[in-house]
């Protein structure tokens, strides 16, 4: 295993573990304390984090894709998780009256754009791979 694959694998394992912790924390710690709208926001962030973590696992595990393609998608999806899901998690804490600035809401669509760019990068990379084989 190459060093870069090992680093991505470690990060992916940590991301998977953190996803489980966030899910458990939300279900047992946050849900009883926040409004239903805030908890829906939390669940949306968690759903996107789970989906993109699993997509990263599938891409990272495949020998079919080049390291460059995997790295590009990895960066976009990780950025999307941090910005999209992370901003939704932070906004949930506004229900606690912590006085968090509203600019975190601006980060959510930026994170969504990162997800879209990740999927687009994957599609383009697979297309280019297919073209070079023809």
HUNOR-V398628 format. One record per residue. N is the residue number from 1. RES is the residue in one small letter. NEAR is the number of other C-alpha atoms within 8 Angstrom. Layout:
BEGIN
<<N & RES & NEAR> <N & RES & NEAR>>
END
This chain:
BEGIN
<<1 & x & 4> <2 & x & 5> <3 & x & 6> <4 & x & 6> <5 & x & 9> <6 & x & 9> <7 & x & 8> <8 & x & 9> <9 & x & 9> <10 & x & 8> <11 & x & 8> <12 & x & 11> <13 & x & 8> <14 & x & 8> <15 & x & 9> <16 & x & 10> <17 & x & 8> <18 & x & 8> <19 & x & 11> <20 & x & 8> <21 & x & 8> <22 & x & 9> <23 & x & 9> <24 & x & 9> <25 & x & 9> <26 & x & 10> <27 & x & 8> <28 & x & 8> <29 & x & 9> <30 & x & 10> <31 & x & 11> <32 & x & 6> <33 & x & 6> <34 & x & 11> <35 & x & 8> <36 & x & 7> <37 & x & 6> <38 & x & 11> <39 & x & 12> <40 & x & 8> <41 & x & 11> <42 & x & 13> <43 & x & 8> <44 & x & 10> <45 & x & 13> <46 & x & 12> <47 & x & 8> <48 & x & 10> <49 & x & 11> <50 & x & 10> <51 & x & 8> <52 & x & 10> <53 & x & 11> <54 & x & 8> <55 & x & 8> <56 & x & 12> <57 & x & 9> <58 & x & 8> <59 & x & 9> <60 & x & 10> <61 & x & 6> <62 & x & 7> <63 & x & 6> <64 & x & 4> <65 & x & 9> <66 & x & 7> <67 & x & 7> <68 & x & 6> <69 & x & 11> <70 & x & 11> <71 & x & 8> <72 & x & 10> <73 & x & 13> <74 & x & 10> <75 & x & 9> <76 & x & 12> <77 & x & 13> <78 & x & 8> <79 & x & 11> <80 & x & 15> <81 & x & 14> <82 & x & 10> <83 & x & 13> <84 & x & 15> <85 & x & 17> <86 & x & 10> <87 & x & 13> <88 & x & 15> <89 & x & 11> <90 & x & 9> <91 & x & 13> <92 & x & 13> <93 & x & 10> <94 & x & 10> <95 & x & 10> <96 & x & 7> <97 & x & 7> <98 & x & 7> <99 & x & 5> <100 & x & 8> <101 & x & 5> <102 & x & 7> <103 & x & 6> <104 & x & 11> <105 & x & 10> <106 & x & 8> <107 & x & 11> <108 & x & 13> <109 & x & 9> <110 & x & 11> <111 & x & 15> <112 & x & 11> <113 & x & 9> <114 & x & 12> <115 & x & 13> <116 & x & 8> <117 & x & 9> <118 & x & 14> <119 & x & 9> <120 & x & 8> <121 & x & 11> <122 & x & 10> <123 & x & 8> <124 & x & 8> <125 & x & 9> <126 & x & 9> <127 & x & 8> <128 & x & 8> <129 & x & 8> <130 & x & 8> <131 & x & 7> <132 & x & 6> <133 & x & 5> <134 & x & 4>>
END
